[in-house]
Amino acid sequence: MLHLIDKLKDKFENDLAKVQSLPEIEKLKIQYTSRKGKVAELFNQMKDVSSEERPQIGKKLNELKNHINSKIDEYLAQVKTKSAESQLDLTLPGRNPFVGRKHPLTKTLEEMKSIFCRMGFSIEDGPEIETDYYCFEALNIPKNHPARDMQDTLYITDDIVLRTHTSPVQVRVMEKTSPPVKIIAPGRVYRRDTPDASHSPFFHQVEGLVVDEGICFGDLKGVITGFAHKMFGSDIKVRFRPSFFPFTEPSAEYDFICVFCRGKGCRVCKNTGWVEISGAGMVDPNVFKYVNYDSEKYTGYAFGMGVDRIAMLRYGIYDIRLFFENDVRFLEQF
């Protein structure tokens, strides 16, 4: 019996050496390892083996069976590897690694800051979690003032809020800086808004402040108009409309002529030819009292604008929610 086992092993090795294709290896596998194969025939002869020899011969048969199966599996693995390699075209160029892009809001904010810096503005920053004093009171909005209803504030406590605008930075800068002051304050702001195509509870603003002797409303108009021309082109017109803000007097809202239809009227501008940008005005003398500025000597102007709104106009985006959904199909366009 031991002789038959060794003889079958040698025959298998000789047959395996002659195999040249997958059909031939499959045929060999059936011939040796199937239920009616050559190994099974030897197992059937175990009934004629004495009980003393049975453990030794059974061990040898199992070793033979495992040897044949491992050799067949090894051959199949080699064939699959060669097949995969044969399908590789080594002349193809390599794939370029994925390169991330700047978010459109980041690109827009960087361009806005660049424009204002070229106009002589410096950049200041402040906390997003702000006190009621800096967010409202020091901006001439005392408690119970009806103008607080305009802000839709998110309160953390009675005296701590998520800032509704970056105007608190203006107060903080004036507290520690003597005139002249010429700054912009970019940053994130928060309001109690229901998200839709044009509203978000979280968005970005750039606020500007200039304080010096002899500052007038004409200076404000010149800065806003200059920004519009640098951002959207020299043919962009700007208009100012009377408005009210507690921290400026006189106050105005300003619009840019629609960058899509150039004033002809379209769905973006609701057929008015104009797109509302934000508010501006001359700093109210009451604000100067909080920072110990002499309102008889100094005047100033302040303005704000939404980075998200500017980006939507800049890139032709109709839904503000796209900025925050992190859809790669949207972001990779920039």
Secondary structure, DSSP 4 states (H G I P E B T S, - for coil): -HHHHHHHHHHHHHHHHH--SHHHHHHHHHHHHSTTSHHHHHHHGGGGS-TTTHHHHHHHHHHHHHHHHHHHHHHHHHHHHHHHHHT--TTSPPPPPP-----HHHHHHHHHHHHHHHTT-EE----SEEEHHHHTGGGT--TT-GGGGGT--EESSSSEEE-SSSHHHHHHHHHH-PSPEEEEEEEEEE------SS--SEEEEEEEEEEETT--HHHHHHHHHHHHHHHH-TT--EEEEEEEETTEEEEEEEEEE-TTTTTS--TTTTTSSEEEEEEEEEEPHHHHHHTT--TTT-EEEEEEEEHHHHHHHHHT---GGGGTS--HHHHTT-
